[in-house]
Amino acid sequence: MPGRILGQAVKDYGIYIVDDTTGDSWVLESEGGPNGYVIDEFNSLYGYSIGTFAAPPGAPFLSDMEAVYGALKVVTNNGPTNIGGGGTPRAPLAPAIGN
């Protein structure tokens, strides 16, 4: 279930791949907010941490995330006037950060 939830969010909002893990693996970064850290909430809900080696072997989360990563496409025309490469967004853009 969590892999499908993340997959839908990636489909609706996109994802940025940055840096690398120096190996054949992936890592998801998450943020903390007023209600705590996403990684702690995930662990509380599903019983394991986000990450390649954190989920139990054979967990549906791993196969879901492999499908998500396998379906990713590179966007080469992203820019200030062409956010996310243009086209009609599947979901509204996040509000501007007020800093």
ABEGO torsion letter per residue (X at the ends): XAAAAAAAAAAAAEBBBBEBAGBBBBBBBBBBBAAEBAAAAAAAAAGBBBEAAABBBGBAAAAAAAAAAAABBBBAABBAABBGGEEBBABBBBBBBBX
